Amino acid sequence: MAPTSDTDGSVDYYELLAIPATSSESEIRRAYRKTSLLYHPDKVKPTPENLDKFQLLQTAISVLTDAAEKAKYDQTREAKQRRLAETAALESRRRKMKEDLEKREGNFAGTTTTVGGVKRTWSDRELEIKRIAEENRKKREAVMTQRTHEAQARTQAQEQPSDSIDRSVKVRWIKEGEGLDIDQQALEENFPAGHVENVLILKDKKRRVEGRDKKVVLGTAVIVFNSLSIAKKVVAQGPWDGIESLEWAAEKESEGT
């Protein structure tokens, strides 16, 4: 039988002789005589491999038939086998844990992605956390954009001539359907070139409107016309398609609006 090496590279003499470690001295000598015939230079071709194995057999019989040497060898061998068993048990536990984790991840309806060149599966909980984080990011961006627009509107209003409020008209529209497309450009393009000096988009508000049971989101803008006569003409004509209400910007806002 071919010799078996342990983790330190040494040979297990009992396996070399194909006998158990509990064998008596007579059983060891009998196994040696039988095995040595397989590698003895007088019995087989003396190849380097056969000579090496024959030399190992000489060492084995010398150690295992000397009581002191055998006791020392047996003690070292048992310690190595314990370490091997402990290592194998630890590896088995690691493998079982890995399989359990992979099985648990596989039970989630996750999404496979590649992170740093390594494929991984996102669990439902991880995906939900990512979704909420993305929603919060978008909300923060929307708030910052709204605040920027309001600041710009206040700055622009402060820069208008003192009489600009007299030429300003406030319009409101319901922000749904076609109303979602109404913005500064759309309001400016609703009038002939040169009629509008500026358009200020104000903060959206929820209000009740006639014919609706629930409050709706209203967009609000102040249109500053180039002359008072143009502004008066617009007010006289009243709201146009898509615009819910129209009034002078200088008028105090009524409570029921």
Helices and strands as residue ranges (DSSP letters): H 13-17, H 25-36, H 48-64, H 67-106, E 111-115, E 118-122, H 124-159, G 164-167, E 168-174, G 177-181, H 184-189, E 196-207, E 216-225, H 228-237, E 245-248
